[in-house]
Amino acid sequence: MASVFLYHVVGDLTVGKPELVEFAETETVEAAIRAIGESMEGGIPVWRKKSKGSLIMENAEMRQHRFVGILNSLDIVAFLARNESLEDQDKALNTPVSDVIVPNHSLLKEVDPATRLIDALEMMKQGVRRLLVPKSVVWKGMSKRFSILYNGKWLKNLDTSTSFTTNRPSASSTTTTIHGKFCCLSREDVIRFLIGCLGALAPLPLSSIFSLGAVNPNYYSIEASSPAIEASQKLPQDPSAVAVVEPASDGRYKIIGEISACKLWKCNYLAAAWALANLSAGQFVMGVEDNDNSRSLPDVMVNPGVGDNYLANGGGQMRPKKFSSWSIGFVSSPNLSFGVGRSMYRGRSAPLTCKITSSLAALMAQMLSHRATHVWVTEAENEDVLVGVVGYADILAAVTRLPAPNFPETTVS
């Protein structure tokens, strides 16, 4: 195990993080679409409101108890794709988020700023996606040779040979928390921190993702000829993505696209919902040509003020428009044209892929630069043949799989 995980604590990652702004479960789907479009992590934590008239100062444990779950764009598009939602869009957009989100209290964990980074990584490997950390007035970091901590608690009666004073933490690691104010750390924050410590992780970053065991062969997929709505019936949680594949002559599968939360992050939600309910998976990710054949498609509502991305970046006056491949917001250029059938193009719908021989450092940089939660992995010889996927959890498991360095023993009574 790299020593960087033992020398750092969660507080080192909270520098510059804004105060948590809660999104209540009583808010509407329309408000959630706007919030997700403005979020930096592709999903928003949802909370129950504090009881009215409560004058008790809320601590982290009380706030965590009010946590409901995390809502992303794929959850919303799947909800809007239901027949009753498509028939009455106004009613669907005004539906409370509590009717859409799947409660999962295990996705968030309250931790102290002095919690070791290795402990935080273990939590995230077990499925935690957000760490609720109390805000600090002053945090001077934890850069000592070894953090004498266990689950965020300072160990007492330490050996006098250590640099810490008995019965109290080092002055370089003290914090003063602000009551009632918190920030949230995501797995993306951890990956960004780790990519800045590549030297300390050597030689692991230059190793292939296959040799590190980071490639997960258990992924969700759907054939291009199948109805796209089948993807919403699976709704994988980690990563929240379904690969759209086509069978090859040798029995293997080629990836042509994906239906995922990160691809739908800032799309036209209503157009995407209609496409999910009425098109095949291949048509959904490859696009439908706006020609005479598509004129029979029903009108969808778009916002001309934001480039047809209704509710992704704010509201506005709506107007009817015929559905086309540009309605969802996948195509990067309006000059692109489509031939007969499903012709491949490289726009916003193109899946993010890497080879099985790619290094861990390259994959981490690829994920962060594209703000992606995962990367699909293909064969080294054939870049279309899908073999697996790498997500945040797979990276965290790979970087903590190394043996721990030998430290001098510390006497603890």
VENJO-V71813 format. One record per residue. N is the residue number from 1. NEAR is the number of other ideal C-beta (glycine too) atoms within 8 Angstrom. Layout:
[[N	NEAR] [N	NEAR]]
This chain:
[[1	11] [2	10] [3	8] [4	11] [5	12] [6	13] [7	11] [8	14] [9	14] [10	16] [11	13] [12	12] [13	12] [14	14] [15	6] [16	3] [17	10] [18	5] [19	7] [20	9] [21	5] [22	6] [23	12] [24	10] [25	12] [26	7] [27	10] [28	10] [29	15] [30	10] [31	10] [32	15] [33	14] [34	12] [35	11] [36	15] [37	11] [38	6] [39	9] [40	2] [41	6] [42	11] [43	12] [44	11] [45	13] [46	14] [47	12] [48	8] [49	8] [50	7] [51	5] [52	4] [53	4] [54	7] [55	3] [56	5] [57	5] [58	8] [59	7] [60	9] [61	7] [62	9] [63	13] [64	12] [65	6] [66	10] [67	14] [68	11] [69	12] [70	13] [71	13] [72	12] [73	14] [74	14] [75	14] [76	15] [77	15] [78	11] [79	13] [80	15] [81	13] [82	10] [83	6] [84	7] [85	14] [86	12] [87	5] [88	7] [89	10] [90	6] [91	8] [92	14] [93	11] [94	8] [95	12] [96	10] [97	17] [98	9] [99	5] [100	12] [101	12] [102	5] [103	6] [104	8] [105	9] [106	6] [107	12] [108	15] [109	9] [110	10] [111	13] [112	8] [113	14] [114	14] [115	13] [116	14] [117	15] [118	10] [119	12] [120	14] [121	13] [122	9] [123	11] [124	15] [125	10] [126	6] [127	9] [128	11] [129	10] [130	12] [131	14] [132	14] [133	16] [134	10] [135	11] [136	12] [137	7] [138	7] [139	10] [140	7] [141	10] [142	12] [143	6] [144	11] [145	4] [146	9] [147	12] [148	9] [149	13] [150	6] [151	6] [152	10] [153	6] [154	8] [155	10] [156	7] [157	8] [158	12] [159	6] [160	5] [161	3] [162	9] [163	5] [164	10] [165	5] [166	8] [167	5] [168	6] [169	8] [170	9] [171	6] [172	9] [173	13] [174	9] [175	11] [176	7] [177	9] [178	9] [179	6] [180	6] [181	9] [182	12] [183	11] [184	12] [185	13] [186	9] [187	10] [188	10] [189	10] [190	16] [191	13] [192	9] [193	11] [194	12] [195	11] [196	6] [197	10] [198	10] [199	5] [200	8] [201	11] [202	8] [203	5] [204	12] [205	11] [206	8] [207	10] [208	10] [209	16] [210	9] [211	6] [212	11] [213	8] [214	13] [215	13] [216	10] [217	6] [218	4] [219	12] [220	9] [221	10] [222	15] [223	10] [224	14] [225	6] [226	9] [227	7] [228	15] [229	9] [230	10] [231	14] [232	11] [233	6] [234	9] [235	10] [236	10] [237	5] [238	9] [239	11] [240	14] [241	17] [242	12] [243	15] [244	17] [245	13] [246	9] [247	8] [248	9] [249	3] [250	4] [251	5] [252	8] [253	10] [254	11] [255	15] [256	14] [257	14] [258	12] [259	16] [260	13] [261	15] [262	12] [263	12] [264	12] [265	11] [266	7] [267	15] [268	14] [269	15] [270	13] [271	16] [272	14] [273	14] [274	13] [275	15] [276	16] [277	11] [278	6] [279	10] [280	10] [281	18] [282	13] [283	12] [284	14] [285	14] [286	15] [287	14] [288	12] [289	10] [290	8] [291	6] [292	4] [293	6] [294	12] [295	7] [296	4] [297	8] [298	5] [299	7] [300	13] [301	11] [302	13] [303	14] [304	8] [305	6] [306	11] [307	4] [308	13] [309	12] [310	14] [311	14] [312	12] [313	9] [314	8] [315	6] [316	9] [317	6] [318	8] [319	7] [320	6] [321	10] [322	9] [323	13] [324	10] [325	12] [326	11] [327	13] [328	11] [329	15] [330	12] [331	13] [332	6] [333	6] [334	5] [335	4] [336	9] [337	5] [338	10] [339	5] [340	3] [341	4] [342	8] [343	8] [344	6] [345	11] [346	5] [347	11] [348	8] [349	12] [350	8] [351	10] [352	11] [353	10] [354	13] [355	10] [356	13] [357	6] [358	10] [359	10] [360	16] [361	10] [362	9] [363	15] [364	13] [365	9] [366	12] [367	13] [368	11] [369	6] [370	7] [371	7] [372	9] [373	13] [374	14] [375	12] [376	15] [377	15] [378	15] [379	9] [380	6] [381	3] [382	6] [383	7] [384	8] [385	12] [386	15] [387	9] [388	12] [389	14] [390	14] [391	11] [392	14] [393	11] [394	12] [395	14] [396	13] [397	11] [398	13] [399	13] [400	12] [401	8] [402	8] [403	4] [404	6] [405	6] [406	3] [407	7] [408	3] [409	4] [410	11] [411	7] [412	7] [413	3]]
